[in-house]
Amino acid sequence: MAPSRLPPQLLERFEALRRRLAAGMDGTLGSIAALDLSVVQAMALFRLRERGPLTIGELQTLVGRAQGTTSHLVEQLEQRELVLRRTDEHDRRRRVVALTRRGEAAVAEIESLRQTALRDVLRRIPPATLERLDLALQETLTALSELPKKPSKGERR
């Protein structure tokens, strides 16, 4: 469906859904805060888990911060033993940032907290509505999987 043919209320409904899910999951933020991670630190950890080891420049692009800020962010995460810098195994001239086991555990804990909070929110929805939502999401994901993937600015080809 071309963007000009989108039902006018669709974007509004997606935004309303996002707000309601976020409001229903607000308690999770306190649990995540107990891990003593800033939003940007958590974002960096998730990007490293999704993409694997990254250079500072690649991570900088993905978290949307200046290079100096990203370097400082990596230093903070290194001090907490959540990431480490090492030589890139594909190009010995480059240094990359990678998750440690402790970093993997932090990401897994955050993801578990989010999943639990999302389950709690979804339990408020009648079962028949959840079944229809599940089918619609399956169809949506199938349609989106057929789209060509655009590499992000920081993604290696």
C-alpha positions in Angstrom: 0.0 0.0 0.0 1.5 3.3 -1.0 2.0 5.9 1.8 -0.6 8.2 0.2 -3.2 5.5 0.5 -2.8 4.9 4.2 -6.0 5.1 6.1 -5.9 8.6 7.8 -6.4 7.2 11.3 -3.7 4.4 11.0 -0.8 6.5 12.2 -2.9 8.1 15.0 -3.8 4.6 16.2 -0.2 3.4 16.1 0.8 6.4 18.2 -2.1 5.8 20.6 -1.1 2.1 20.9 2.5 3.1 21.5 1.5 5.6 24.3 -0.8 3.0 26.0 1.7 0.3 25.9 4.4 2.6 27.3 2.0 3.8 30.0 1.1 0.2 30.9 4.8 -0.7 31.1 5.9 2.4 33.1 6.7 0.2 36.2 9.4 -1.5 34.1 11.4 1.7 33.9 12.0 1.7 37.6 13.3 -1.9 37.4 15.6 -1.0 34.6 16.8 2.1 36.5 17.8 -0.2 39.3 20.4 -1.6 36.8 21.9 1.9 36.9 22.0 2.3 33.1 21.1 5.4 31.2 18.8 5.1 28.2 21.8 5.7 25.9 23.9 3.1 27.7 21.1 0.6 27.4 20.7 1.5 23.7 24.4 1.0 23.0 24.3 -2.5 24.7 21.2 -3.5 22.6 22.9 -2.3 19.4 26.0 -4.3 20.2 23.9 -7.4 20.8 21.9 -6.9 17.6 24.9 -6.0 15.3 27.9 -7.6 17.0 31.2 -5.8 17.6 31.2 -2.3 16.2 33.8 0.5 15.9 33.2 3.6 17.9 32.2 5.4 14.7 29.6 2.7 13.8 28.2 2.8 17.4 28.2 6.6 17.3 25.9 6.5 14.3 23.6 4.0 15.8 23.2 5.8 19.1 23.1 9.3 17.6 25.8 10.9 19.7 29.0 12.7 18.9 32.2 10.7 18.7 33.6 12.1 21.9 30.4 11.4 23.7 30.3 7.9 22.3 33.9 7.3 23.4 33.0 8.4 26.9 30.0 6.2 26.9 32.1 3.2 25.9 34.6 4.1 28.7 31.8 4.1 31.2 30.5 0.7 30.0 34.1 -0.7 30.0 34.6 0.4 33.6 31.4 -1.6 34.5 32.8 -4.5 32.5 29.8 -4.5 30.2 31.8 -4.0 27.0 35.4 -4.4 26.0 37.5 -2.9 23.2 39.5 -5.4 21.1 41.2 -5.8 17.8 38.8 -6.5 14.9 39.4 -10.1 13.9 38.7 -9.2 10.2 40.9 -6.1 10.1 43.7 -6.1 12.7 44.2 -2.3 12.2 40.7 -1.6 13.6 39.5 -1.6 17.2 35.9 -2.7 17.9 33.6 -2.6 21.0 32.0 -5.9 22.0 29.7 -7.1 24.7 31.1 -9.0 27.6 29.2 -11.8 29.3 28.2 -9.3 31.9 26.9 -7.0 29.2 24.9 -9.9 27.6 23.4 -10.6 31.0 22.4 -6.9 31.5 20.7 -6.9 28.0 18.9 -10.2 28.8 17.7 -8.8 32.1 16.3 -5.6 30.5 14.7 -7.7 27.8 13.1 -10.0 30.4 11.7 -7.0 32.3 10.2 -5.6 29.1 8.7 -8.9 28.1 7.1 -9.3 31.6 5.7 -5.8 31.5 4.4 -6.4 27.9 2.7 -9.6 29.0 1.0 -7.8 31.9 -0.4 -5.2 29.5 -1.5 -7.7 26.9 -3.4 -9.7 29.5 -5.9 -6.8 29.8 -7.0 -7.5 26.2 -9.8 -10.0 25.6 -8.6 -13.3 24.1 -10.6 -13.0 20.9 -9.0 -9.5 20.2 -5.5 -10.9 21.0 -6.1 -13.7 18.4 -7.1 -11.1 15.7 -4.1 -9.0 16.7 -1.8 -12.0 16.4 -3.0 -12.7 12.9 -2.7 -9.1 11.8 0.8 -8.9 13.2 1.8 -12.2 11.4 0.5 -10.7 8.1 2.3 -7.4 8.8 5.6 -9.1 9.6 5.4 -11.3 6.5 4.7 -8.2 4.4 7.6 -6.3 5.9 10.0 -9.3 5.6 9.5 -9.0 1.8 10.8 -5.5 1.7 14.5 -5.0 0.9 16.5 -4.2 3.9 18.1 -0.8 3.9 21.5 -0.8 5.7 21.8 1.9 8.3 24.6 4.5 8.1 26.8 2.6 10.6 26.1 -0.9 9.2 29.0 -2.7 7.4 28.2 -4.2 4.0 
